């Protein structure tokens, strides 16, 4: 909080205030992916604006209404802050006025976005990133291993059973545990191979029903969110030692629960289908008492 306020003071986005107004402040994590809003769009435009709302100056008579308090004091915005009720409409109106004459050159059927390629068919990994991963040399220490997992982990939702594949490599990150073995090398090559054949993920359509397919093994669980027989996102989770010894039906149930929790923004308030190969799970609906374990 202090760092952010200091940066905004330095850049003159805010200034000290003595106005009688004061609103509570709320930090919101930036959203790096807007894929969920792109379904059905035939054309795309990418514009890089730093703190876009801050490009619009507040009317001087309204500055006092933006005042907020921290433990360091009272401040007010000299530019339009995020969170105002009419901020999105104001910004959109300005963008329409500025860019309307150039829309023909803006509309594209394919656009690069945050390491992905977005088309009307869905989202895929940027080929340049795939090339980078394909040429990644064998790690020789913890830092190089962490760097490799950082790059591939960014695209984990494209990889079926990602958690199971990287489980051994993740173990190498523990203090004093780095020892490159034949098994580690096999996992490294397997992950690189998986990254070479990634699917194109469908963009979610919230007017259509979703499906979740789950599975569990002795070392991990996996799931995929599906719509119209196309994957939207994969999910995997390596089981802790205490969970590996659970009965099969409990691990299968755990896969369902964790998958639904993981994809909660898609499924909340909607009907969806869960597909699992553990037939006994359907009998849980008939039980009167269930132990809350997950």
Secondary structure, DSSP 8 states (H G I E B T S, - for coil): -HHHHHHHHHTTSEEE---S--B-----------GGG-TT-S-B-----TTGGGGSB--GGGGGGG-EEETTEEEEESB--TT-TTHHHHHHHHHHHHHGGGHHHH-BSEEEETTEEEETTEEEE-HHHHHHHHT-----SHHHHHHHHHHHHTTGGGSTTHHHHHHHHHHTTSTT-----HHHHHHHHHHHHHHTT---B----TTS-EEEEEEE-SSEEEEEEEETTEEEEEEEEE--HHHHTS-HHHHHHHHHHHHHHHTHHHHTTS-EEEE-S-GGGGGGGG-S------
